[in-house]
């Protein structure tokens, strides 16, 4: 344990355990099993290290997971969705990098949580009138929600709900939806590397720690993908909306706790 402590951020058994739990849950999410697990990563790691350090540790781990997810979901994606959302996401990330020092993360989390809960409530009310018809593509809506997803992903690691507001109503086959989401956030995470590096968030200990977590990152991501590939649409979409609701509650709670604390 002493050798590990000298090379990584894991100074004791508690910090290593927290990292393993966080990476396992995030891996299930990156494999496609909803976004609620992904939000637990930074809070769990923040029990044993600073939130900034936790976020910096998770980014290279997320990139490892993205590579596995891209392989697991190869061939399953919707080109139009990516075409409509990724340019806006790049702009949102750039804006986040320029304004990170002046943007209150707690307020961003609170607003994203409220958007997520409002979206779920609107869809629930719409479904009371019968099956909801899939919504068509829109460059305007895609650019807007893609931009919000890029910005909130950079500032508060909360890009999932804005992207889902655009993508879920399109009504794709669960595999198409998941594969498209994987590609979107893989690109977002790669683009985030530039401003994160410019802000000095990476060092040798952080990268070595991420390398130690690589086997679990790969295994948990593949497990999440395996589960989702066996889910039917009638089970997948209620699960996704339930996950978004949990994400919304978590973000609102975190935002209010920080702002009122």
C-alpha positions in Angstrom: 0.0 0.0 0.0 2.9 2.3 0.7 4.3 1.9 -2.8 0.9 2.7 -4.2 0.5 5.8 -2.0 3.9 7.1 -3.3 2.9 6.8 -7.0 -0.8 7.6 -6.9 -3.5 9.6 -5.2 -4.5 6.6 -3.1 -2.9 7.2 0.3 -4.8 4.5 2.2 -7.4 1.7 1.8 -10.3 4.1 2.1 -9.3 6.3 -0.8 -8.6 3.3 -3.0 -12.0 1.7 -2.1 -13.8 5.0 -2.8 -12.1 5.2 -6.2 -13.0 1.6 -7.1 -16.7 2.1 -6.1 -16.9 5.3 -8.1 -15.3 3.9 -11.2 -17.5 0.8 -11.1 -20.7 2.9 -11.0 -19.5 5.3 -13.7 -18.4 2.3 -15.9 -22.0 0.9 -15.7 -23.3 4.3 -16.8 -20.7 4.7 -19.7 -21.7 1.2 -20.9 -25.2 2.6 -21.4 -27.0 1.8 -18.1 -28.3 5.3 -17.4 -26.7 8.6 -16.3 -27.5 8.5 -12.6 -24.6 6.2 -11.8 -22.2 8.6 -13.6 -23.1 11.4 -11.3 -22.0 9.4 -8.3 -18.3 9.4 -9.4 -17.2 12.8 -8.3 -19.2 12.9 -5.0 -17.9 9.5 -3.9 -14.3 10.5 -4.7 -14.8 13.9 -3.0 -15.1 12.0 0.3 -11.4 11.2 0.1 -9.9 14.1 -2.1 -10.9 17.5 -3.3 -13.7 17.8 -5.9 -11.3 19.4 -8.4 -8.8 16.5 -8.0 -11.6 14.0 -8.2 -12.8 15.5 -11.5 -9.3 15.5 -12.9 -8.8 11.9 -12.0 -12.1 10.8 -13.6 -11.5 12.5 -17.0 -8.7 10.1 -18.1 -10.8 7.2 -16.7 -13.7 8.4 -18.7 -11.6 8.5 -21.8 -10.6 4.8 -21.2 -14.3 4.0 -20.8 -15.2 5.9 -23.9 -12.7 3.8 -25.9 -14.3 0.6 -24.6 -17.8 1.9 -25.2 -17.0 2.9 -28.8 -15.9 -0.6 -29.4 -18.9 -2.2 -27.7 -21.4 0.0 -29.5 -19.6 0.1 -32.9 -22.0 0.5 -35.8 -24.9 1.6 -33.6 -25.5 5.4 -34.0 -27.6 8.1 -35.7 -25.5 10.4 -37.9 -28.1 13.2 -38.0 -28.2 13.5 -34.2 -24.4 13.9 -34.0 -24.4 16.3 -36.9 -26.9 18.5 -35.1 -25.5 18.4 -31.6 -21.7 18.2 -31.8 -20.9 21.7 -33.2 -23.0 23.2 -30.4 -21.2 21.0 -27.9 -17.8 22.3 -29.1 -18.9 25.9 -28.6 -20.3 25.1 -25.2 -17.0 23.5 -24.1 -15.1 26.5 -25.3 -17.4 28.8 -23.5 -17.0 26.7 -20.3 -13.2 26.9 -20.6 -13.3 30.6 -20.9 -15.8 31.2 -18.1 -14.9 28.4 -15.6 -13.3 30.7 -13.1 -16.4 32.9 -13.0 -19.2 30.3 -13.2 -20.7 28.9 -10.0 -20.8 25.2 -10.4 -23.6 24.9 -7.8 -25.9 27.1 -9.8 -25.2 25.2 -13.0 -26.0 21.9 -11.2 -29.2 23.4 -9.8 -30.4 24.7 -13.2 -29.5 21.4 -15.0 -31.4 19.5 -12.3 -34.4 21.6 -12.7 -34.3 21.2 -16.5 -34.1 17.4 -16.0 -37.0 17.2 -13.7 -39.1 19.5 -15.9 -38.3 17.3 -18.9 -39.4 14.1 -17.1 -42.6 15.8 -15.8 -43.5 17.0 -19.3 -43.0 13.6 -20.8 -44.9 11.9 -18.0 -47.9 14.2 -18.6 -47.7 13.7 -22.4 -47.8 9.9 -21.9 -51.0 10.1 -19.9 -52.7 11.0 -23.2 -51.4 7.8 -24.9 -48.2 6.8 -26.7 -46.0 9.7 -27.5 -44.9 10.0 -31.2 -41.2 10.3 -31.8 -40.0 13.9 -32.4 -38.2 14.8 -35.5 -34.7 16.1 -35.9 -34.0 19.9 -35.6 -30.7 21.6 -36.2 -31.8 24.5 -34.0 -32.8 22.4 -31.0 -29.8 20.1 -31.5 -27.4 23.0 -31.5 -29.0 24.5 -28.4 -29.1 21.4 -26.3 -25.7 20.2 -27.6 -24.2 23.6 -26.6 -25.8 23.3 -23.1 -24.5 19.8 -22.7 -21.0 20.8 -23.7 -21.0 23.8 -21.3 -22.5 21.9 -18.3 -20.2 18.9 -19.0 -17.2 21.1 -18.7 -18.3 23.2 -15.8 -20.1 20.7 -13.6 -19.7 17.2 -15.2 -23.5 17.3 -15.8 -23.9 17.1 -19.6 -26.2 14.1 -19.7 -29.6 15.7 -19.0 -29.3 18.4 -21.7 -28.3 15.9 -24.3 -31.1 13.5 -23.3 -33.7 16.3 -23.5 -32.9 16.4 -27.3 -32.1 12.7 -28.0 -34.7 10.7 -26.0 -37.8 12.1 -27.7 -36.4 11.0 -31.0 -37.5 7.5 -30.1 -34.6 5.5 -31.4 -34.0 1.8 -30.9 -32.2 1.6 -27.5 -29.0 0.4 -29.2 -29.0 3.4 -31.6 -29.7 5.8 -28.8 -26.9 4.4 -26.6 -24.4 4.2 -29.4 -25.1 7.8 -30.4 -24.8 8.9 -26.8 -21.5 7.1 -26.5 -20.0 8.9 -29.6 -21.3 12.3 -28.5 -19.7 12.1 -25.0 -16.5 10.5 -26.3 -16.0 13.5 -28.6 -17.0 15.9 -25.7 -14.4 14.3 -23.4 -11.6 14.4 -25.9 -12.3 18.1 -26.6 -12.4 18.8 -22.9 -8.8 17.6 -22.6 -7.4 20.8 -24.1 -8.9 23.3 -21.6 -8.5 20.9 -18.7 -4.8 20.6 -19.5 -4.5 24.3 -19.9 -5.9 24.8 -16.5 -3.2 22.5 -15.0 -5.5 19.7 -13.9 -3.2 16.8 -14.8 -0.1 15.5 -13.1 1.9 12.2 -12.9 0.0 11.0 -9.8 -3.4 11.6 -11.4 -2.5 9.8 -14.6 -0.9 6.9 -12.7 -4.0 6.6 -10.5 -6.2 6.5 -13.6 -3.9 3.7 -15.0 -4.4 1.6 -11.8 -8.2 1.9 -12.3 -8.1 0.8 -16.0 -9.0 -2.9 -15.5 -12.1 -2.0 -13.5 -13.0 0.8 -15.9 -13.0 -1.7 -18.8 -14.9 -4.4 -17.0 -17.7 -2.3 -15.6 -18.2 -0.6 -19.0 -18.5 -3.9 -20.8 -20.9 -5.1 -18.1 -23.2 -2.0 -18.6 -23.2 -2.5 -22.4 -24.1 -6.2 -22.0 -27.1 -5.4 -19.8 -28.4 -2.6 -22.1 -28.1 -4.8 -25.3 -30.6 -7.2 -23.8 -33.2 -4.5 -22.7 -36.3 -4.1 -24.8 -37.5 -0.6 -25.7 -40.5 -0.8 -23.4 -38.1 -1.4 -20.5 -35.2 0.8 -21.7 -37.1 4.1 -22.0 -38.9 4.0 -18.6 -35.4 3.1 -17.1 -33.9 6.1 -18.9 -36.6 8.5 -17.7 -36.3 7.1 -14.2 -32.5 7.7 -14.3 -33.0 11.3 -15.5 -35.4 11.9 -12.7 -32.8 10.6 -10.2 -30.1 12.7 -11.8 -32.4 15.8 -11.6 -33.0 15.2 -7.9 -29.3 14.7 -7.2 -28.3 17.8 -9.1 -30.9 20.0 -7.4 -29.9 18.6 -4.0 -26.2 19.2 -4.6 -26.8 22.7 -6.0 -29.1 23.8 -3.1 -26.9 22.2 -0.5 -23.9 24.2 -1.7 -25.8 27.5 -2.3 -27.5 27.4 1.1 -24.7 25.9 3.0 
